[in-house]
């Protein structure tokens, strides 16, 4: 489905319930909300920086490519919630908590390890978040691929109690 006018769409939060027999019904559990507001307030919105820039342009916000993801989310949240500070804080809190989750997902990706190993040292220094989470080149962790039969990143996560998703 392609949504051309997001402002025209509403999201109806609902849950599936089983009725008598083999029927399933959907019961609305909260009032309808705008599509953009509902999307940015979801735990994993899946929006990239470019998507946020398009949303900002659609909402006629003054945005540039140089703005951070958090700044764009803040501006969009304030616009769609009509200045509701609590909603904006909720969106930013979800975004900040998901950024660690997103990086920790890289731990179990062998392609990330291979790509990281091939980077020049200068480029590796720009990606210290990934290294800190243990996704790449972690010979100092005391783990090895052969000993555990898995990735170095996964081994590091286990050794440092980092939850894998």
C-alpha positions in Angstrom: 0.0 0.0 0.0 1.3 3.5 -0.8 0.1 6.3 1.3 0.1 9.6 -0.5 -1.5 11.8 2.1 -0.5 10.5 5.6 -2.7 13.2 7.3 -5.8 11.5 5.8 -5.1 8.2 7.5 -6.0 7.1 11.0 -4.7 4.1 13.0 -7.2 2.1 15.1 -5.3 0.3 17.9 -7.1 -3.0 18.4 -6.6 -6.5 19.7 -7.9 -9.8 18.2 -10.4 -11.6 20.3 -12.0 -15.0 19.8 -15.8 -15.0 19.8 -18.0 -18.0 20.1 -17.2 -20.7 17.5 -14.2 -20.2 15.2 -14.6 -16.4 14.6 -12.1 -13.8 15.4 -13.1 -10.2 15.9 -11.0 -7.1 16.4 -11.8 -4.9 19.4 -10.7 -1.3 19.4 -8.7 -0.7 22.6 -7.9 3.0 22.2 -9.2 6.0 20.2 -8.0 6.4 16.6 -4.8 8.4 16.1 -3.1 10.0 13.1 -0.9 7.7 11.0 2.3 9.8 11.5 1.7 10.2 15.2 1.1 6.5 15.7 4.1 5.6 13.6 6.7 7.7 15.3 5.3 6.6 18.7 5.7 2.9 17.9 8.6 1.0 19.5 10.2 0.2 16.2 9.1 2.7 13.6 11.5 1.6 10.9 11.9 5.2 9.6 15.3 6.1 8.2 16.8 9.6 8.3 15.6 10.2 4.7 12.1 9.1 5.6 12.1 11.6 8.5 13.3 14.3 6.1 10.4 13.6 3.8 7.9 13.6 6.7 9.3 17.0 7.8 8.9 18.4 4.3 5.4 17.0 4.1 4.6 18.7 7.4 6.2 21.9 6.1 8.9 21.9 8.8 12.2 23.7 8.4 14.5 20.7 8.2 17.9 20.0 6.6 20.0 16.9 5.9 22.4 18.0 8.6 19.8 17.6 11.3 20.2 14.6 13.5 17.6 11.9 13.6 16.6 12.9 17.2 16.1 16.6 16.1 13.9 15.5 13.2 11.9 13.2 15.4 11.5 16.0 18.0 10.2 18.5 15.4 7.8 16.0 13.8 6.5 14.9 17.3 5.9 18.4 18.3 4.0 19.2 15.0 1.8 16.1 15.0 1.0 16.3 18.7 0.3 20.0 18.5 3.0 20.8 21.0 2.4 18.0 23.5 5.7 17.9 25.4 4.9 14.5 27.1 4.3 12.9 23.7 7.6 14.3 22.3 9.5 13.0 25.4 7.9 9.5 24.9 9.0 9.4 21.2 12.6 10.5 22.1 12.7 7.9 25.0 11.7 5.1 22.6 14.2 6.3 20.0 17.1 6.4 22.5 16.2 2.9 23.9 16.0 1.4 20.4 19.4 2.8 19.3 21.2 0.3 21.6 18.9 -2.5 20.5 19.6 -1.7 16.9 23.4 -1.9 17.4 23.1 -5.0 19.5 21.4 -6.7 16.6 24.6 -6.2 14.7 26.4 -8.5 17.1 24.9 -11.6 15.6 25.5 -10.5 12.0 28.6 -12.2 10.5 28.5 -9.8 7.5 29.0 -6.9 9.8 32.1 -8.6 11.3 33.5 -9.2 7.8 32.8 -5.7 6.6 34.3 -4.2 9.8 37.4 -6.3 9.5 38.0 -4.9 6.0 37.7 -1.3 7.0 40.8 1.0 7.3 41.8 1.7 10.9 40.7 5.4 10.5 37.2 4.2 9.5 37.1 1.7 12.4 37.7 4.5 14.9 34.5 6.3 13.6 32.5 3.2 14.6 33.4 2.8 18.2 29.7 2.2 19.1 29.8 -1.1 17.2 33.1 -2.1 18.7 32.0 -1.3 22.2 29.0 -3.6 21.7 31.2 -6.3 20.6 30.1 -6.7 17.0 33.6 -6.5 15.5 37.1 -7.8 15.8 37.1 -8.6 19.4 40.2 -10.7 20.0 40.6 -9.0 23.4 37.3 -10.5 24.6 39.0 -13.9 25.3 36.6 -15.6 22.9 37.2 -17.2 19.6 35.0 -18.4 16.8 36.4 -21.9 16.8 36.0 -22.5 20.5 32.3 -21.5 20.7 31.3 -22.4 17.1 29.7 -19.0 16.8 30.6 -15.4 16.0 33.0 -13.4 18.0 30.3 -10.8 18.6 27.9 -13.4 19.9 30.6 -14.7 22.2 31.4 -11.2 23.4 27.7 -10.6 24.1 27.4 -13.8 26.2 30.6 -12.9 28.1 29.3 -9.4 28.9 25.6 -10.1 29.5 24.4 -8.1 26.5 21.0 -9.4 25.4 20.7 -10.5 21.9 17.3 -10.1 20.1 
